[in-house]
Amino acid sequence: MNVLILAISAGAGHIKAAEALKSCIEEKYPGSRTLLVDALRYINPIVDKLVVGSYINALKKSPKIYGKLYEIAESGDNLSEVSQTINRIISYKIRRLIRELQPDIVVCTHPFPLQMVTNLKRQDLLKSKIVTILTDYTIHPFWLHDEVEAYIVAHSGMMLDMINRGISKDIIHPLGIPVSKNFLKNYDKSETRKDLGLQDITTVLIMGGSLGFGELKETFMTLLNSDMDLQLILVAGKNQKLIKQAEKYAQKGKKPVKIYSFTDQIPELMAASDFIISKPGGLTISEALVKGLPLIIISPIPGQEEKNARFLLNSGVAARIYSKQNVEEVIHQVMGNPLRMKHMKEMARQLARPNACEDIVTLFEELIRK
């Protein structure tokens, strides 16, 4: 099995899902040729820096403008046409890569490389099967192309929307978003806390994605200074300013605290926690669901994450802290209601797709045989 996986590092989720899938393929097919490529970086590091840098700056400085652009792209074709044109122009290096690898399947975990390979397919320059893995819990037109042989989505509720947009139900597969096999391990909560140097008390995990976005400081400070009997874990990602501030405040606070920057211990941290406070990125959601962890949502990015949040709230697996809302009040509402906590955990397990990687590889086998 030869598989080319194309991703983009606009946030860690697209790359991490691709890495999880690559690992699964190589484990099941040791002799396979599986190549994971950060598409924009491979084509041109300057283009990558420009595109990804612009995306990150937009989220940091003008999230409302980003959300408006997302809405425009969803309701009309102008931005889609611009994106398609740019990706068509820069897709020539991907064509060379495909000629060298001769993949049976090309997998895309981001719409930009998907636009590149579907363009090649339209020109009859690509014979491989195209599979796309949607890394959010909602649909956007940028993902939808006639040349795709299989769409892998996070949950079955996405199917109706896609069918209404003209996609055949036969090529929509609600197999879930791939997560690292480390999330599938069974951790003893008390032992994990001990291994991490934590106390064996109610533990809250606060995260803001790989970039440490959102109202993390406000949430952390409120809980740090509250009268609630809690232990706090803060994962600040690449937000060095937040790390320094949190470390300073933690020394004066009344709670046991652990502070991490970018870390590969998320499976252990989730296993040690009773619930997670986070922005609702697609991969973070999938990881938390696999661990059966109730979610409390903060600071969703306008656009896809707002829709992710809506799905989680409607599914009963999450609560939400709105901007300037009393954080303690929401925590009390969740923690003080054992029935609600039990329901959130049960819904998390029901929505989880722990076998996503293996199921996706099985689908690849079927596609290759066709």
N, C-alpha and C positions, 0 to 999 in steps of 0.2 A: 504494500500500500504506500503510494507516494502522495504526500499531502503538503500543500503550501498554505500556510496560515498568515494572513495579512492583517495587521493591526496598526493602531496609531496611539502614541503615548499622550493623548489628551485626557489626563487623568489616568489613574493606575488600572481601572477596571477592565478596559479593553485588552490591555496587555496581560493582566493576570488571568483573565478567562482563557486567552489564547495559550498561555503557559500551562494551565491546568489541562487543557485538551491535548497539547503536544506531549506532555508527560504520560497521559493515559494511552495515547497511540503507541508511543515507544515501548511502554510496558507490555501492551498486548501484542504488538508486532515488533519484536526486537530488531528485525532486519529491514524495517521500513525506512524510507527516506522522508523525514518530516522536518520541514524548515519553517521557522517562525521569523517573520520579517516585519520590522517597524517601517511601514511602507514609505512615509514621507521622509524619514531619516535616510532610508536606503536610496531614494531618488535624489535627494539633495538636502544636506543638513541645513542649508540656509533657508530653503523653503519650509522645512520642518520647524525651524526656530520661529520663522515668521508666522506660520499658521497656528502652531500650538501656543506660541507666546501671545498672539493676539487673542486667542480663545481664553487663556488664563487671565490676561489683563482685563478682558471684558467681564469675566466673572467677578474679579476683585473690585474693579472700579465702577462698573456700570451693569450690574446684574439685571436691572429692569430693562435696559436697552437690549441686552442679550435675550431676555424673555420675549420682548416685542419682535425681535428678528426671528425667533423660533416660531412665533405665531404667524408671522408673514410667510415664512417658508412652508408652514403647514397648510396655509389657506390658498396659496398661489404658486405659480410656476417660476416666477422671475428669479428668486434666489436659487432654486433648484437648477435652473438653466445655467446660471453663473457657475455654480459648483460643478456641474457636469462638464462644462466647457474647460474649466481649469484642470480638472482631473483627467480629461481626455488628452489635453496637451502634455501633461507630465507622466502619462502612463507608459511611455515607450520603454523605459528601463524595466518596468515590471514585465513587459513583453519579452525582453531578453532573458530575464530570470525564469520565466515560464518555459521558454525554449530549452534552457539548460536543465531544469529539473524534470520536465515532462510530468507534471503531477496528475494523478487520477482525479484529485479533488482540490479546488481552491476554496479556502474558508476565509470569510471576512468577518471581523468583529467590530468593524467601524464602517459607516456609510461611504467615506471617501475612497478607500481602496476598492470597495464594492462598485462604486461608479467607474473606477478604472477598468476592472476586469469585465464588467458587463459591456462596456464600450468595446473592448477587444473581442468579446463574443459576438457582438453585432456585426463586427467587421470580418467575422469568420477567422479570427486570428487566435482563437482559444478553443480547444476541444474539450478541456477538462470540465467536470461538473462543478457548478458554482453553488456553494452553501453559505448562507449568512446566518450568524448568530446574533440576534438582537439582544443587546446588553442592558436593556431597560425593561420595565414592566408595562410599557405602552408603545404605541406605533407612531412612526413619523414617516411621511412620504419619501424622505431621502433613502429609506431602506428598501423601497419597493421597486422592483425591476422585472421585466418580462423574461429576462435571461436566467433568472435564478431557478435552480432545480429543487432547492429545499430551503425553507425558512425554519429556523429553530427558535422557538419563543419561550418565554419564562413560564407562561401558564395558559391554560385552555381558554380563559376569558378573552385573550387577545385574538382568537380565531375569528369571531364574528366581525370585529372591526376590519380585519384584513380581507375577509370574504366580501364585505360591503365595499371595499376599495378595489375589488376585481381580482383578488388572488384566489386561486383554486384551493379548496380545503384539502385536497390530496397532497399538496406540497407544504402544508403547514404542520409542524411537529412540535407540540408543547412539551419538550423534553427538559427544559430548564437551562439556566446559565451555568456553565462549567465552573466548579470551584476546586481548589486544591484538595487532594486526598487527605491532607492533614486535618481538614475539617470533619472528616468522617471517623476519626479516632474517638474512642470512648474514653473520656477523661473523668476521673473522680474529682468532684469539685473541691473537696477539702484538701486532697493531696495536691491538686494543681495550685491552689492558693498557697500552700506551704512551699511548694517548689519555686513559686514566684516571689516569695518573701512577703506574702499578704496575710492579713488576719482572716480568721474564718467567721466573717460576719457579712451581712447584706452588702453586696458590691455592685457599684454602678460603673459601667464602661462608657466613657464619653469620647466620641470620635468625630472627625471632620473630614474624612477622606485623606488621600495622600498629601494634599496641599494644606490641610488644617483650616479649611474654610468654615465660615458660619459663626454663630454666636457662642463659640466654645468658651471664651473667657467669661462671659456673663453667666453662663450655665454653671461652669466650674466654680466661680466665686460664690454664687448663690448657695450651692449645695455645700461648699466648704464651710460657709459661715452659718449654715442652718443648724437647728437643734435635732435634726434627724440622725439616727444612729446608722451611719453609712460609711463605707469605705469607697474611695474614688480612684479610678484608673483613668488617666487622661492620655490619649494618643493624639499628639499634635502634628504628626506628619512632618512636613518640611517647614512648618511655621516656627522658625527659631525665636521670633519675638515673643510668641505665645509661650513657648517652653520656658524662657527666662522669667517671664512674668509669673507663670504658674509656680515655678520653683520658689520664687521669692515669697509669694502669698502662702504657699503650702507650709513654709517654716513657721508662719504665724497662725496658721489655721488650727481648727479643733478636730480634724479628721485624719485618719491614716490615708496617705496618698502615694500613688505610684505614677510617675510621669514618663512617657515614652515619646521619642521622635518617630521617624519611620522605622517600623519593626516588622519582622517576619513571625512574631509570636502571637499574631491575632487569634489563631485557633485556641491557644492556651488562655489568652485573655478573655475570650468569649466564654470558654468553658468555666472560668473562674467567676464569671459575673452572673448576676440575677436578672439584669436587663441592660439594654444598650440605649444610649442617647446619641443620635447621629443624624446627619443629613442622609437622605434616602437615595444614595447611589445604587445602581443596579447590582453590582457585585457585593457591596456591603449587605444589601438586603438578602441576597441569596445565601451568603455565608451565615448570617444571623438566623435565617429560617432553618438551615441545615442543623444548626446548634440548638434549635427550639427556643430561641431567645426572644422575649417580647421586645418590641421597639418603641422608643419614644422619639418622635421626629422633631428635628430643629432645622431651620435655615435651608429648606430645599432650594436648589437652583431653579429660577423661573424656567418653565418649559418642561423638559422631560422629568425632572425630579419632583416638580409640583404634581405631575400626573402619577408618578410612582407613589407619592404620599397619599393621593386620593384613593388609589387602589388598595394600599395597606389599611387605611382607615375604614374603607368600605368592607374589607375582608375581616375586620375585627382583630387584626394582629398587632395593631399599633395605636398609640395615642399621639397627640401632637402638642408641642409647646409653640404657640404663636408668638411673634415678635412682641416683646415687652409684657408678655403674659407672666403671671406668677409661676415660676418653675416649681417651687415647693408644692403649690396647690395641685399641679398635675401629677407630681410624683406621689403625693398622698392619695390622690384619687385612684391611682393604679395599685400602689403597694397596700393600701388600706382595704382593698377589696379582693380577698383570696379567690372568689369566684371569677372575677375578671382576669386576674393573673393566670388562673388555670385555663380559661378560655383562650387567652392570647397565646399561651404555650401550645395548646392543642391546635389552634389554627396555624401557628408557625410550622408545626410538624406536618400538617395536612398540605400546606402550600409548598413545602420544601421539596427539592428535587436532588436528593443526595447522589443518585445514580446518573446524573446528567451526562457526565463524561462517557461512561460505558455505553449508555443508550445512544449517544451521538455517534460513537465509533461503530456500533451495530448498524446504525442508519447508513454510515459511509459504506459498509460492506454491501448493503442492499443496493445502493446507488451504483457502485462499481460493477455489480453483476448485471445491471440493466443494459 
